[in-house]
Amino acid sequence: MGRLPWIFNPVLDAARVPYSAALVFNAGVAKLGGRYVMVFRNDYGSLEKQTLEPSHTTDLSIAFSDDGIHWTAGPKPVFKLRDESFEILSLSTPDLRNMVLFPERIHGNYVRLERPFTVYSRGGRDPFDAWISESPDLIYWGRSELLLAVEQVPFANDKIGPAAPPVKTDMGWLTTFHAVDIDPARGKNSWEPSWKKRYTAGIMLLDLDNPKKILGMSASPLLAPEAPYEMEGGFRNDVIFPGGMVLEKDGEVEIYYGAADTVVCLATAHVDDLIKLCLGE
Protein backbone atom coordinates (compact mmCIF):
# COMPACT_ATOMS: atom_id res chain seq x y z
CA MET A 1 0.00 0.00 0.00
CA GLY A 2 1.52 3.34 -1.01
CA ARG A 3 0.90 6.61 0.74
CA LEU A 4 1.44 9.70 -1.35
CA PRO A 5 4.70 11.59 -0.79
CA TRP A 6 4.44 13.94 2.17
CA ILE A 7 4.44 16.85 -0.25
CA PHE A 8 0.88 15.83 -1.21
CA ASN A 9 -0.48 14.34 2.04
CA PRO A 10 -2.64 15.48 3.67
CA VAL A 11 -4.71 16.16 0.57
CA LEU A 12 -7.15 18.32 2.56
CA ASP A 13 -6.85 20.09 5.90
CA ALA A 14 -8.43 22.98 7.79
CA ALA A 15 -6.09 25.55 6.23
CA ARG A 16 -7.65 24.88 2.82
CA VAL A 17 -11.26 25.32 3.93
CA PRO A 18 -12.59 28.90 3.39
CA TYR A 19 -14.69 29.03 6.57
CA SER A 20 -14.41 28.05 10.22
CA ALA A 21 -12.59 24.70 10.43
CA ALA A 22 -10.36 22.89 12.89
CA LEU A 23 -10.69 19.19 12.05
CA VAL A 24 -11.29 18.01 8.47
CA PHE A 25 -11.55 14.22 8.25
CA ASN A 26 -13.49 10.98 7.54
CA ALA A 27 -14.52 11.87 4.00
CA GLY A 28 -16.61 9.97 1.51
CA VAL A 29 -15.35 10.21 -2.08
CA ALA A 30 -16.92 9.35 -5.44
CA LYS A 31 -16.05 9.96 -9.07
CA LEU A 32 -18.71 11.57 -11.21
CA GLY A 33 -18.26 12.54 -14.85
CA GLY A 34 -14.49 12.29 -14.60
CA ARG A 35 -14.36 14.60 -11.57
CA TYR A 36 -13.85 13.65 -7.94
CA VAL A 37 -16.37 14.73 -5.31
CA MET A 38 -15.73 14.60 -1.57
CA VAL A 39 -18.07 15.09 1.38
CA PHE A 40 -16.06 15.53 4.55
CA ARG A 41 -16.70 16.03 8.24
CA ASN A 42 -15.67 19.46 9.52
CA ASP A 43 -15.42 20.21 13.24
CA TYR A 44 -14.89 23.88 13.89
CA GLY A 45 -12.95 25.52 16.68
CA SER A 46 -9.25 26.29 17.18
CA LEU A 47 -6.58 23.90 15.95
CA GLU A 48 -3.88 26.02 17.60
CA LYS A 49 -5.57 26.10 21.02
CA GLN A 50 -6.75 22.48 20.62
CA THR A 51 -10.32 23.39 21.48
CA LEU A 52 -13.67 22.88 19.79
CA GLU A 53 -16.61 25.24 20.03
CA PRO A 54 -18.88 24.13 22.90
CA SER A 55 -21.97 23.35 20.82
CA HIS A 56 -22.92 22.48 17.24
CA THR A 57 -19.30 21.80 16.35
CA THR A 58 -19.79 19.58 13.30
CA ASP A 59 -21.00 20.12 9.76
CA LEU A 60 -20.68 18.29 6.46
CA SER A 61 -18.83 20.03 3.68
CA ILE A 62 -17.99 19.39 0.04
CA ALA A 63 -14.83 19.55 -2.06
CA PHE A 64 -13.96 18.89 -5.71
CA SER A 65 -10.87 17.70 -7.56
CA ASP A 66 -9.84 17.01 -11.15
CA ASP A 67 -7.06 14.59 -10.22
CA GLY A 68 -8.05 13.20 -6.81
CA ILE A 69 -5.04 14.86 -5.16
CA HIS A 70 -5.56 18.62 -5.34
CA TRP A 71 -8.87 19.56 -3.73
CA THR A 72 -10.92 22.75 -3.56
CA ALA A 73 -13.48 23.05 -0.80
CA GLY A 74 -16.86 24.62 -1.56
CA PRO A 75 -17.64 28.13 -0.29
CA LYS A 76 -19.87 26.92 2.56
CA PRO A 77 -20.99 23.70 4.29
CA VAL A 78 -23.65 21.60 2.59
CA PHE A 79 -25.18 20.58 5.93
CA LYS A 80 -25.04 22.64 9.09
CA LEU A 81 -26.90 21.66 12.24
CA ARG A 82 -28.35 25.07 12.97
CA ASP A 83 -29.79 26.27 9.69
CA GLU A 84 -29.80 23.53 7.00
CA SER A 85 -31.73 20.24 6.76
CA PHE A 86 -32.02 16.86 5.05
CA GLU A 87 -35.24 14.95 4.59
CA ILE A 88 -35.03 11.94 6.92
CA LEU A 89 -36.43 8.88 5.13
CA SER A 90 -35.68 6.31 7.80
CA LEU A 91 -34.23 5.97 11.28
CA SER A 92 -32.78 2.48 11.58
CA THR A 93 -32.95 0.36 14.68
CA PRO A 94 -31.06 -0.88 16.49
CA ASP A 95 -28.74 2.08 16.87
CA LEU A 96 -25.72 1.85 14.59
CA ARG A 97 -22.41 3.58 15.22
CA ASN A 98 -21.58 3.58 11.52
CA MET A 99 -22.74 1.95 8.30
CA VAL A 100 -21.88 1.84 4.59
CA LEU A 101 -23.92 0.79 1.55
CA PHE A 102 -22.85 -1.52 -1.23
CA PRO A 103 -22.91 0.44 -4.52
CA GLU A 104 -25.56 -1.78 -6.14
CA ARG A 105 -28.35 -4.13 -5.19
CA ILE A 106 -27.61 -7.82 -4.70
CA HIS A 107 -30.44 -10.21 -5.59
CA GLY A 108 -32.78 -7.23 -5.63
CA ASN A 109 -31.92 -6.01 -2.13
CA TYR A 110 -29.82 -3.17 -0.83
CA VAL A 111 -27.00 -4.37 1.41
CA ARG A 112 -25.04 -2.51 4.05
CA LEU A 113 -22.18 -3.15 6.43
CA GLU A 114 -22.77 -1.81 9.94
CA ARG A 115 -21.49 -1.64 13.48
CA PRO A 116 -24.32 -1.79 16.03
CA PHE A 117 -23.85 -0.49 19.53
CA THR A 118 -22.73 -3.20 21.90
CA VAL A 119 -25.98 -3.25 23.88
CA TYR A 120 -27.42 -5.23 20.96
CA SER A 121 -24.66 -7.80 20.65
CA ARG A 122 -22.14 -7.74 23.48
CA GLY A 123 -24.16 -6.90 26.58
CA GLY A 124 -23.51 -3.16 26.58
CA ARG A 125 -19.71 -3.11 26.56
CA ASP A 126 -16.82 -3.34 24.09
CA PRO A 127 -15.94 -5.03 21.81
CA PHE A 128 -17.86 -3.89 18.73
CA ASP A 129 -18.23 -6.12 15.66
CA ALA A 130 -19.05 -5.77 11.96
CA TRP A 131 -22.52 -6.90 10.85
CA ILE A 132 -24.31 -7.07 7.49
CA SER A 133 -28.01 -6.44 6.71
CA GLU A 134 -30.39 -6.31 3.74
CA SER A 135 -33.32 -4.10 2.75
CA PRO A 136 -35.83 -4.01 -0.12
CA ASP A 137 -36.30 -0.24 0.07
CA LEU A 138 -33.61 1.41 2.29
CA ILE A 139 -36.25 1.77 5.03
CA TYR A 140 -36.91 -1.70 6.42
CA TRP A 141 -33.74 -3.64 7.26
CA GLY A 142 -33.36 -7.25 8.27
CA ARG A 143 -31.65 -10.61 7.65
CA SER A 144 -28.89 -9.23 9.83
CA GLU A 145 -25.87 -11.42 10.47
CA LEU A 146 -22.56 -11.09 12.24
CA LEU A 147 -19.99 -10.75 9.47
CA LEU A 148 -16.73 -10.31 11.36
CA ALA A 149 -16.07 -10.41 15.11
CA VAL A 150 -13.23 -8.52 16.73
CA GLU A 151 -11.56 -11.73 17.92
CA GLN A 152 -11.20 -12.82 14.28
CA VAL A 153 -8.91 -9.86 13.55
CA PRO A 154 -5.32 -10.40 14.75
CA PHE A 155 -4.58 -6.67 14.97
CA ALA A 156 -7.65 -5.64 17.01
CA ASN A 157 -8.53 -6.17 20.66
CA ASP A 158 -11.31 -3.61 21.20
CA LYS A 159 -13.52 -3.01 18.17
CA ILE A 160 -13.92 -3.31 14.42
CA GLY A 161 -16.43 -1.94 11.93
CA PRO A 162 -17.03 -0.77 8.36
CA ALA A 163 -14.89 1.88 6.71
CA ALA A 164 -15.10 2.87 3.03
CA PRO A 165 -18.00 1.44 0.96
CA PRO A 166 -17.04 -1.74 -0.94
CA VAL A 167 -15.90 -1.71 -4.56
CA LYS A 168 -16.83 -4.44 -7.04
CA THR A 169 -14.04 -6.52 -8.61
CA ASP A 170 -14.04 -9.68 -10.73
CA MET A 171 -12.92 -11.64 -7.66
CA GLY A 172 -15.38 -10.25 -5.14
CA TRP A 173 -16.39 -7.19 -3.14
CA LEU A 174 -13.24 -5.49 -1.89
CA THR A 175 -13.83 -3.56 1.30
CA THR A 176 -11.84 -1.90 4.05
CA PHE A 177 -12.70 -1.97 7.73
CA HIS A 178 -11.45 -0.13 10.78
CA ALA A 179 -9.78 -2.02 13.62
CA VAL A 180 -8.97 -0.72 17.09
CA ASP A 181 -6.45 -1.91 19.61
CA ILE A 182 -5.96 -0.58 23.14
CA ASP A 183 -2.59 -0.30 24.83
CA PRO A 184 -2.68 0.94 28.46
CA ALA A 185 0.87 2.26 28.05
CA ARG A 186 -0.26 4.97 25.64
CA GLY A 187 -0.43 8.34 27.34
CA LYS A 188 -2.28 11.58 26.62
CA ASN A 189 -1.73 11.25 22.87
CA SER A 190 -4.64 13.55 21.95
CA TRP A 191 -6.52 16.66 22.93
CA GLU A 192 -8.20 14.56 25.62
CA PRO A 193 -6.60 13.73 29.00
CA SER A 194 -5.68 10.29 27.66
CA TRP A 195 -6.05 8.34 24.42
CA LYS A 196 -4.96 4.73 24.60
CA LYS A 197 -6.45 3.52 21.30
CA ARG A 198 -4.93 2.98 17.88
CA TYR A 199 -7.07 2.81 14.74
CA THR A 200 -5.76 0.84 11.77
CA ALA A 201 -7.33 -0.15 8.45
CA GLY A 202 -7.91 -3.75 7.43
CA ILE A 203 -9.05 -5.13 4.09
CA MET A 204 -11.13 -8.15 3.15
CA LEU A 205 -12.78 -9.73 0.11
CA LEU A 206 -16.46 -10.73 0.16
CA ASP A 207 -18.26 -13.09 -2.21
CA LEU A 208 -19.98 -11.30 -5.11
CA ASP A 209 -23.12 -13.41 -4.96
CA ASN A 210 -23.25 -13.73 -1.17
CA PRO A 211 -21.39 -10.86 0.56
CA LYS A 212 -22.09 -12.49 3.93
CA LYS A 213 -19.29 -14.88 2.99
CA ILE A 214 -15.71 -13.70 3.59
CA LEU A 215 -13.36 -15.05 0.92
CA GLY A 216 -10.21 -13.71 2.56
CA MET A 217 -8.76 -11.06 4.82
CA SER A 218 -5.30 -9.64 5.34
CA ALA A 219 -3.75 -10.92 8.57
CA SER A 220 -2.02 -7.58 9.18
CA PRO A 221 -3.20 -3.96 8.81
CA LEU A 222 -3.48 -2.53 5.33
CA LEU A 223 -2.68 0.88 6.81
CA ALA A 224 -1.31 1.66 10.26
CA PRO A 225 -0.30 5.05 11.70
CA GLU A 226 3.33 5.85 10.95
CA ALA A 227 3.50 9.25 9.20
CA PRO A 228 3.73 12.45 11.30
CA TYR A 229 0.25 13.63 10.27
CA GLU A 230 -1.14 10.31 11.51
CA MET A 231 0.73 10.23 14.83
CA GLU A 232 1.41 13.78 15.99
CA GLY A 233 -0.48 16.97 16.77
CA GLY A 234 -3.94 15.64 15.94
CA PHE A 235 -7.22 15.58 17.80
CA ARG A 236 -6.67 11.86 18.40
CA ASN A 237 -3.28 10.58 17.33
CA ASP A 238 -2.56 7.09 15.99
CA VAL A 239 -5.80 7.04 14.01
CA ILE A 240 -6.43 5.92 10.42
CA PHE A 241 -10.05 5.69 9.29
CA PRO A 242 -10.87 5.02 5.59
CA GLY A 243 -13.99 6.73 4.32
CA GLY A 244 -13.75 6.59 0.53
CA MET A 245 -12.44 4.11 -2.03
CA VAL A 246 -12.35 4.64 -5.80
CA LEU A 247 -11.46 1.88 -8.29
CA GLU A 248 -10.08 3.34 -11.50
CA LYS A 249 -10.36 1.71 -14.94
CA ASP A 250 -6.62 0.95 -14.95
CA GLY A 251 -6.95 -0.99 -11.69
CA GLU A 252 -5.57 1.67 -9.36
CA VAL A 253 -7.43 1.88 -6.06
CA GLU A 254 -7.49 5.21 -4.24
CA ILE A 255 -8.28 5.02 -0.54
CA TYR A 256 -9.10 8.26 1.24
CA TYR A 257 -8.75 8.18 4.99
CA GLY A 258 -8.96 10.43 7.99
CA ALA A 259 -5.66 10.76 9.85
CA ALA A 260 -5.54 11.62 13.57
CA ASP A 261 -9.20 12.74 13.27
CA THR A 262 -7.72 15.95 11.87
CA VAL A 263 -6.91 15.74 8.13
CA VAL A 264 -7.82 13.81 4.96
CA CYS A 265 -5.10 11.69 3.32
CA LEU A 266 -4.77 9.38 0.33
CA ALA A 267 -3.15 5.99 -0.20
CA THR A 268 -3.04 4.04 -3.47
CA ALA A 269 -2.49 0.46 -4.62
CA HIS A 270 -3.33 -1.80 -7.55
CA VAL A 271 -6.50 -3.80 -7.15
CA ASP A 272 -4.72 -7.08 -8.00
CA ASP A 273 -2.25 -6.54 -5.16
CA LEU A 274 -5.05 -5.86 -2.69
CA ILE A 275 -6.90 -9.03 -3.72
CA LYS A 276 -3.71 -11.08 -3.36
CA LEU A 277 -3.23 -9.58 0.10
CA CYS A 278 -6.72 -10.72 1.10
CA LEU A 279 -6.19 -14.22 -0.27
CA GLY A 280 -2.73 -14.62 1.26
CA GLU A 281 -0.99 -14.98 -2.10
C-alpha positions as CSV (number, residue, x, y, z in Angstrom):
1,M,0.0,0.0,0.0
2,G,1.5,3.3,-1.0
3,R,0.9,6.6,0.7
4,L,1.4,9.7,-1.4
5,P,4.7,11.6,-0.8
6,W,4.4,13.9,2.2
7,I,4.4,16.9,-0.3
8,F,0.9,15.8,-1.2
9,N,-0.5,14.3,2.0
10,P,-2.6,15.5,3.7
11,V,-4.7,16.2,0.6
12,L,-7.2,18.3,2.6
13,D,-6.9,20.1,5.9
14,A,-8.4,23.0,7.8
15,A,-6.1,25.6,6.2
16,R,-7.6,24.9,2.8
17,V,-11.3,25.3,3.9
18,P,-12.6,28.9,3.4
19,Y,-14.7,29.0,6.6
20,S,-14.4,28.1,10.2
21,A,-12.6,24.7,10.4
22,A,-10.4,22.9,12.9
23,L,-10.7,19.2,12.1
24,V,-11.3,18.0,8.5
25,F,-11.6,14.2,8.3
26,N,-13.5,11.0,7.5
27,A,-14.5,11.9,4.0
28,G,-16.6,10.0,1.5
29,V,-15.4,10.2,-2.1
30,A,-16.9,9.3,-5.4
31,K,-16.0,10.0,-9.1
32,L,-18.7,11.6,-11.2
33,G,-18.3,12.5,-14.9
34,G,-14.5,12.3,-14.6
35,R,-14.4,14.6,-11.6
36,Y,-13.9,13.6,-7.9
37,V,-16.4,14.7,-5.3
38,M,-15.7,14.6,-1.6
39,V,-18.1,15.1,1.4
40,F,-16.1,15.5,4.6
41,R,-16.7,16.0,8.2
42,N,-15.7,19.5,9.5
43,D,-15.4,20.2,13.2
44,Y,-14.9,23.9,13.9
45,G,-12.9,25.5,16.7
46,S,-9.3,26.3,17.2
47,L,-6.6,23.9,16.0
48,E,-3.9,26.0,17.6
49,K,-5.6,26.1,21.0
50,Q,-6.7,22.5,20.6
51,T,-10.3,23.4,21.5
52,L,-13.7,22.9,19.8
53,E,-16.6,25.2,20.0
54,P,-18.9,24.1,22.9
55,S,-22.0,23.4,20.8
56,H,-22.9,22.5,17.2
57,T,-19.3,21.8,16.3
58,T,-19.8,19.6,13.3
59,D,-21.0,20.1,9.8
60,L,-20.7,18.3,6.5
61,S,-18.8,20.0,3.7
62,I,-18.0,19.4,0.0
63,A,-14.8,19.6,-2.1
64,F,-14.0,18.9,-5.7
65,S,-10.9,17.7,-7.6
66,D,-9.8,17.0,-11.1
67,D,-7.1,14.6,-10.2
68,G,-8.0,13.2,-6.8
69,I,-5.0,14.9,-5.2
70,H,-5.6,18.6,-5.3
71,W,-8.9,19.6,-3.7
72,T,-10.9,22.7,-3.6
73,A,-13.5,23.1,-0.8
74,G,-16.9,24.6,-1.6
75,P,-17.6,28.1,-0.3
76,K,-19.9,26.9,2.6
77,P,-21.0,23.7,4.3
78,V,-23.7,21.6,2.6
79,F,-25.2,20.6,5.9
80,K,-25.0,22.6,9.1
81,L,-26.9,21.7,12.2
82,R,-28.3,25.1,13.0
83,D,-29.8,26.3,9.7
84,E,-29.8,23.5,7.0
85,S,-31.7,20.2,6.8
86,F,-32.0,16.9,5.0
87,E,-35.2,14.9,4.6
88,I,-35.0,11.9,6.9
89,L,-36.4,8.9,5.1
90,S,-35.7,6.3,7.8
91,L,-34.2,6.0,11.3
92,S,-32.8,2.5,11.6
93,T,-33.0,0.4,14.7
94,P,-31.1,-0.9,16.5
95,D,-28.7,2.1,16.9
96,L,-25.7,1.8,14.6
97,R,-22.4,3.6,15.2
98,N,-21.6,3.6,11.5
99,M,-22.7,2.0,8.3
100,V,-21.9,1.8,4.6
101,L,-23.9,0.8,1.6
102,F,-22.9,-1.5,-1.2
103,P,-22.9,0.4,-4.5
104,E,-25.6,-1.8,-6.1
105,R,-28.4,-4.1,-5.2
106,I,-27.6,-7.8,-4.7
107,H,-30.4,-10.2,-5.6
108,G,-32.8,-7.2,-5.6
109,N,-31.9,-6.0,-2.1
110,Y,-29.8,-3.2,-0.8
111,V,-27.0,-4.4,1.4
112,R,-25.0,-2.5,4.1
113,L,-22.2,-3.2,6.4
114,E,-22.8,-1.8,9.9
115,R,-21.5,-1.6,13.5
116,P,-24.3,-1.8,16.0
117,F,-23.8,-0.5,19.5
118,T,-22.7,-3.2,21.9
119,V,-26.0,-3.3,23.9
120,Y,-27.4,-5.2,21.0
121,S,-24.7,-7.8,20.7
122,R,-22.1,-7.7,23.5
123,G,-24.2,-6.9,26.6
124,G,-23.5,-3.2,26.6
125,R,-19.7,-3.1,26.6
126,D,-16.8,-3.3,24.1
127,P,-15.9,-5.0,21.8
128,F,-17.9,-3.9,18.7
129,D,-18.2,-6.1,15.7
130,A,-19.0,-5.8,12.0
131,W,-22.5,-6.9,10.8
132,I,-24.3,-7.1,7.5
133,S,-28.0,-6.4,6.7
134,E,-30.4,-6.3,3.7
135,S,-33.3,-4.1,2.7
136,P,-35.8,-4.0,-0.1
137,D,-36.3,-0.2,0.1
138,L,-33.6,1.4,2.3
139,I,-36.2,1.8,5.0
140,Y,-36.9,-1.7,6.4
141,W,-33.7,-3.6,7.3
142,G,-33.4,-7.3,8.3
143,R,-31.6,-10.6,7.7
144,S,-28.9,-9.2,9.8
145,E,-25.9,-11.4,10.5
146,L,-22.6,-11.1,12.2
147,L,-20.0,-10.8,9.5
148,L,-16.7,-10.3,11.4
149,A,-16.1,-10.4,15.1
150,V,-13.2,-8.5,16.7
151,E,-11.6,-11.7,17.9
152,Q,-11.2,-12.8,14.3
153,V,-8.9,-9.9,13.5
154,P,-5.3,-10.4,14.8
155,F,-4.6,-6.7,15.0
156,A,-7.6,-5.6,17.0
157,N,-8.5,-6.2,20.7
158,D,-11.3,-3.6,21.2
159,K,-13.5,-3.0,18.2
160,I,-13.9,-3.3,14.4
161,G,-16.4,-1.9,11.9
162,P,-17.0,-0.8,8.4
163,A,-14.9,1.9,6.7
164,A,-15.1,2.9,3.0
165,P,-18.0,1.4,1.0
166,P,-17.0,-1.7,-0.9
167,V,-15.9,-1.7,-4.6
168,K,-16.8,-4.4,-7.0
169,T,-14.0,-6.5,-8.6
170,D,-14.0,-9.7,-10.7
171,M,-12.9,-11.6,-7.7
172,G,-15.4,-10.3,-5.1
173,W,-16.4,-7.2,-3.1
174,L,-13.2,-5.5,-1.9
175,T,-13.8,-3.6,1.3
176,T,-11.8,-1.9,4.0
177,F,-12.7,-2.0,7.7
178,H,-11.4,-0.1,10.8
179,A,-9.8,-2.0,13.6
180,V,-9.0,-0.7,17.1
181,D,-6.4,-1.9,19.6
182,I,-6.0,-0.6,23.1
183,D,-2.6,-0.3,24.8
184,P,-2.7,0.9,28.5
185,A,0.9,2.3,28.0
186,R,-0.3,5.0,25.6
187,G,-0.4,8.3,27.3
188,K,-2.3,11.6,26.6
189,N,-1.7,11.3,22.9
190,S,-4.6,13.6,22.0
191,W,-6.5,16.7,22.9
192,E,-8.2,14.6,25.6
193,P,-6.6,13.7,29.0
194,S,-5.7,10.3,27.7
195,W,-6.1,8.3,24.4
196,K,-5.0,4.7,24.6
197,K,-6.5,3.5,21.3
198,R,-4.9,3.0,17.9
199,Y,-7.1,2.8,14.7
200,T,-5.8,0.8,11.8
201,A,-7.3,-0.1,8.4
202,G,-7.9,-3.7,7.4
203,I,-9.1,-5.1,4.1
204,M,-11.1,-8.2,3.2
205,L,-12.8,-9.7,0.1
206,L,-16.5,-10.7,0.2
207,D,-18.3,-13.1,-2.2
208,L,-20.0,-11.3,-5.1
209,D,-23.1,-13.4,-5.0
210,N,-23.2,-13.7,-1.2
211,P,-21.4,-10.9,0.6
212,K,-22.1,-12.5,3.9
213,K,-19.3,-14.9,3.0
214,I,-15.7,-13.7,3.6
215,L,-13.4,-15.0,0.9
216,G,-10.2,-13.7,2.6
217,M,-8.8,-11.1,4.8
218,S,-5.3,-9.6,5.3
219,A,-3.7,-10.9,8.6
220,S,-2.0,-7.6,9.2
221,P,-3.2,-4.0,8.8
222,L,-3.5,-2.5,5.3
223,L,-2.7,0.9,6.8
224,A,-1.3,1.7,10.3
225,P,-0.3,5.1,11.7
226,E,3.3,5.8,10.9
227,A,3.5,9.2,9.2
228,P,3.7,12.4,11.3
229,Y,0.3,13.6,10.3
230,E,-1.1,10.3,11.5
231,M,0.7,10.2,14.8
232,E,1.4,13.8,16.0
233,G,-0.5,17.0,16.8
234,G,-3.9,15.6,15.9
235,F,-7.2,15.6,17.8
236,R,-6.7,11.9,18.4
237,N,-3.3,10.6,17.3
238,D,-2.6,7.1,16.0
239,V,-5.8,7.0,14.0
240,I,-6.4,5.9,10.4
241,F,-10.0,5.7,9.3
242,P,-10.9,5.0,5.6
243,G,-14.0,6.7,4.3
244,G,-13.8,6.6,0.5
245,M,-12.4,4.1,-2.0
246,V,-12.3,4.6,-5.8
247,L,-11.5,1.9,-8.3
248,E,-10.1,3.3,-11.5
249,K,-10.4,1.7,-14.9
250,D,-6.6,1.0,-15.0
251,G,-7.0,-1.0,-11.7
252,E,-5.6,1.7,-9.4
253,V,-7.4,1.9,-6.1
254,E,-7.5,5.2,-4.2
255,I,-8.3,5.0,-0.5
256,Y,-9.1,8.3,1.2
257,Y,-8.8,8.2,5.0
258,G,-9.0,10.4,8.0
259,A,-5.7,10.8,9.8
260,A,-5.5,11.6,13.6
261,D,-9.2,12.7,13.3
262,T,-7.7,16.0,11.9
263,V,-6.9,15.7,8.1
264,V,-7.8,13.8,5.0
265,C,-5.1,11.7,3.3
266,L,-4.8,9.4,0.3
267,A,-3.1,6.0,-0.2
268,T,-3.0,4.0,-3.5
269,A,-2.5,0.5,-4.6
270,H,-3.3,-1.8,-7.5
271,V,-6.5,-3.8,-7.2
272,D,-4.7,-7.1,-8.0
273,D,-2.3,-6.5,-5.2
274,L,-5.1,-5.9,-2.7
275,I,-6.9,-9.0,-3.7
276,K,-3.7,-11.1,-3.4
277,L,-3.2,-9.6,0.1
278,C,-6.7,-10.7,1.1
279,L,-6.2,-14.2,-0.3
280,G,-2.7,-14.6,1.3
281,E,-1.0,-15.0,-2.1
